Amino acid sequence: MLEKLGEVLRRATDKVMNAVFLDKNLVDSIIKDLQRALIEADVNVSLVKELSDKVRKAALDERIKDIEKKEHIIKILHDELLKIIGEKKELKLRKGQNRILLLGLYGAGKTTTVAKLGNYFAKRGNKVAVIGLDVHRPAASEQLKQLAEKNKLSYFIDADEKDATKIWKNLEAKGKLKDFDVLIVDTAGRHNLEAELIKEIKSLNKEIKPTESILVMPADIGQAAKQQAQDFKKAVDITGIIITRMDSTAKGGGALTACSEVNTGVYFITTGEKINDIESFNPKAFLSRLLGMGDLENLIEKIKSVTDESKQKNIQKELEGGKINLDDFIEQIKSMNSLGGFGKLKELIPGFSGMKTKIPENALENQSAKISKWEHIIKSMTQHEKENPEILEKETSRISRIAKGSGANSSDVRALLKQYKMINEMVKSGMASDFSSGAELNPKQMQKLARKFMKGGKLKF
């Protein structure tokens, strides 16, 4: 996610802090790098110039001592970047029923975002239903149905009715919507914001009376986001924006800054295809990630979003007791795998961007087959063996029996035991307990935790 921009920003701050003298040549070099990276990220040229001028003015101000100047320059850079990205805009649910209308043009990713947003609020204890009112795209209803069923979300779809307003009226008349805290509505798109689409949206707006009308836009739209946001705001008074596909483009800076320019805050960004690849947009935390300082708050939110609350409480008790069993172990590994892989997690962990050890981008993405094999192995164990895996290391006959029963090799069983032993050592040290409970570990602790998973640059899975 804007990886190149992040690298340049980190390099620029390092150059400033490590410089003996901040002379004109060094300042010009830093500013030139910043300008190139920001423009490549599709940030508006006038905003880039404004930032450059302020940084140059501070750097060449002879009234400020060099030591103070370094901190002053980095603060200006940080503050100006925050101005460009915009202020935090949080979607807070109201008491009673919340009706969230998702709008946007073709190809923005509205339907998948409906499911992601539904899952996001459901995981936080709300009773959620998704409603399909895109009656023009033939595959929309089936897509939403599949996503809802796969992720255990309640849904209402009428594939036979071609009038979106009628579908809503029928659902209300039958009282099917009254028991839900959050209703998330998928609407039709068009190639452009044309009169027909505006008419349909206004009709739905009148009937649904949404508490939120959210525009969904892809990150690769760049600076065109500004015009689109203005047009939708004028037509239907949108309350916020969700930017999709932030993981797949280097030009997401254009969409973010454009939204800020029209004073329409970004509620969420999506960062992948998985159901949990959605996060509340926090400009300060986002900038912190770009600067390599991590975002522990979002990391903890992600962990909570993929873990069953009751199971997590049981595992927390085990962690506090200084030992976990193999069932708990596999549950935690499955949760971590569903977070989207280490490539996405490492930017959230303070200090990871500065680690010299190279972590393969697909290190966890390719582990699904191995996790499935481990589950079969664990199912072939007795309850006593699951709770006391250390006895297996002393009795090869048990390992052979388990391998045969699970269709695995003895080496697979030993690999599982080795990984479990490593995790259990972390539990005994208390680090895993702190992490699971949401305690804020410092960068050195996080790096230590990561290295426990790694050997020779490869994750030990």
BELJO-V379589 format. One line per field, one symbol per residue. ss: DSSP state (@ for helix, = for strand, . for the rest). psi: psi as a letter, one per 40 degrees, with the letter a starting at -180 (. if undefined). A space follows every 10 residues. Layout:
ss: ???
psi: ???
//
This chain:
ss: ..@@@@@@@@ @@@@@@@@.. ...@@@@@@@ @@@@@@@@@@ ....@@@@@@ @@@@@@@@@. .....@@@@@ @@@@@@@@@@ @@@@@..... .......=== ===......@ @@@@@@@@@@ @@.....=== ===......@ @@@@@@@@@@ ...====... ...@@@@@@@ @@@....... .======... ....@@@@@@ @@@@@@@@.. .=======@@ @..@@@@@@@ @@@@@@...= ====...... .@@@@@@@@@ @....===== .......=== ..@@@@@@@@ .....@@@@@ @@@@@...@@ @@@@@@@@@@ .....@@@@@ @@@@@@@@.. .@@@@@@@.. .@@@...... ....@@@@@@ @@@@@@@@@. ..@@@@@..@ @@@@.@@@@@ @@@@@@...@ @@@@@@@@@@ @@@@@@@@@. @@@@@@.... ..@@@@@@@@ @@.==..==. .
psi: hfdddddddd dddddddehd hgiddddddd dddddddddd efihdddddd ddddddddde heehiddddd dddddddddd dddddiihhh hhiiiahhhh hhiiiiedfd dddddddddd ddefeihiii hhegedhded dddddddddd efiiihhged hehddddddd dddefeedei dhhhhhiiii digidddddd ddddddddgi dhhhhhiide dbeedddddd dddddegiei ihhifeeeie eddddddddd defhihdiii faeidefhih hhdddddddd eeeigddddd dddddehhdd dddddddddd eeiiiddddd dddddddeee idddddeehh eddehdhhhh dfdddeeddd ddddddddde iiddddegdd dddegddddd dddddefaid dddddddddd ddddddddee ddddddeeig iidddddddd ddeihfeihg .
//
